[in-house]
Amino acid sequence: MQTQYQVIYPDGRVLHGSVDWPYAPTYEDIKTLVGPYVGLGERIGRIPVVHDGRRAHMIVAARADGLAANESATALFQSSWLAQHPNTDPAALTPVMGVAVLFDRQVWL
């Protein structure tokens, strides 16, 4: 299954890519792809989002210590969260830190 992704850098750059994966790739498949972007030694975390009208996953480093804020990824996360939880104070939401990899579908099942 062809899966499109975007690597969203904190400085605003976006790199587009594609990978041929099964419907449900393993954690190791995902980490192998995103590791060079978010940090090979880092554990990764999943952020469910809605992008282009469909459910998708954004993968980030699980630890944000010392990473730069990623305004584009934070805006996507916050808009997705607030659409489902409209009474949430946006200031209470944790910003996305470091590089984020946004997939065009849910990959971490």
Order of alpha helices (4+ residues) and beta strands (2+ residues): beta-beta-alpha-beta-beta-alpha-beta
